[in-house]
């Protein structure tokens, strides 16, 4: 899973890229990480809409 985030702080934009570089053909499943990111996204959405 890849994440790309752009934030504006003051007059400057900062970007962060978090991704997995494929250096070989071995595939590793990261279900725990994907579920955690979905939980954090849902929690953020919940607080923005219901608080």
C-alpha positions as a printed NumPy array, in Angstrom:
array([[  0.   ,   0.   ,   0.   ],
       [  1.315,   3.428,  -0.885],
       [  0.542,   6.726,   0.787],
       [  1.188,  10.192,  -0.564],
       [  0.487,  13.202,   1.634],
       [  0.842,  16.927,   0.924],
       [  0.681,  19.442,   3.777],
       [  0.932,  23.226,   3.648],
       [  2.8  ,  24.747,   6.582],
       [  3.034,  28.5  ,   6.354],
       [  3.807,  29.32 ,   2.731],
       [  5.629,  26.05 ,   2.058],
       [  4.263,  22.735,   0.856],
       [  5.733,  19.503,   2.23 ],
       [  5.123,  16.064,   0.816],
       [  5.658,  12.612,   2.243],
       [  5.669,   9.404,   0.263],
       [  5.467,   6.092,   2.076],
       [  5.6  ,   3.12 ,  -0.22 ],
       [  7.149,  -0.264,  -0.611],
       [  9.891,  -0.45 ,  -3.216],
       [  9.931,  -3.801,  -4.96 ],
       [ 13.536,  -4.937,  -5.067],
       [ 12.691,  -8.592,  -5.554],
       [  9.737, -10.75 ,  -6.51 ],
       [  8.911, -11.865,  -2.951],
       [  5.469, -10.684,  -1.853],
       [  4.685, -10.061,   1.798],
       [  1.103,  -9.46 ,   2.927],
       [  0.652,  -6.621,   5.387],
       [ -2.952,  -7.111,   6.48 ],
       [ -2.336,  -5.653,   9.94 ],
       [ -0.989,  -2.406,   8.471],
       [ -3.83 ,  -2.099,   5.97 ],
       [ -6.465,  -2.654,   8.668],
       [ -4.78 ,  -0.107,  10.941],
       [ -4.732,   2.538,   8.182],
       [ -8.405,   1.901,   7.374],
       [ -9.279,   2.177,  11.069],
       [ -7.405,   5.495,  11.34 ],
       [ -9.142,   6.818,   8.198],
       [-12.56 ,   5.774,   9.532],
       [-11.85 ,   7.309,  12.944],
       [-10.765,  10.583,  11.315],
       [-13.898,  10.618,   9.14 ],
       [-16.106,   9.869,  12.182],
       [-14.644,  12.747,  14.222],
       [-14.946,  15.184,  11.317],
       [-18.594,  14.339,  10.695],
       [-20.007,  13.648,  14.145],
       [-18.136,  15.96 ,  16.547]])
